[in-house]
Amino acid sequence: QVQLVESGGGLVQTGGSLRLSCAASGRTFSSYAMAWFRQAPGKEREFVGVISGSGGRTYYAVSVRGRFTISRDNAKITVTLQMNSLKPEATAVYYCAAGPEPGVDGTYFYTNYYQYNYWGQGTQVTVSS
């Protein structure tokens, strides 16, 4: 069982940065791939990025590649999402999720929300134009 709590959301202007954190509980944290998803009003939950259990590999949606960075600290059982050069279309509720790592050390990742087992409550990010 893993419990997840996100923090760090807020209001930022276009081009600004935000850093989201996800605090986890559970002894097997390092065995899970940790992903970030987002959901805008009226839209489906969208994959943002994922990091392997060891933290050695990451994979990002094309729309955020080069601007967002995921990192994790298995000792502190936290995951962060650093978001730079934010655009208004990034406005959404952001969720962290824990799920299986189908490939060996990040050679393959799941990118669909239904493939992840544990979810946080979400944190709102609003990017003003």
PyMOL commands that set and color helices and strands:
alter all, ss='L'
color gray80, all
select helices_A, chain A and resi 29-31+88-90+104-106+113-115
alter helices_A, ss='H'
color red, helices_A
select strands_A, chain A and resi 3-7+10-13+18-25+33-39+46-51+58-60+68-73+78-83+92-99+118-119+123-128
alter strands_A, ss='S'
color yellow, strands_A
deselect
rebuild
show_as cartoon
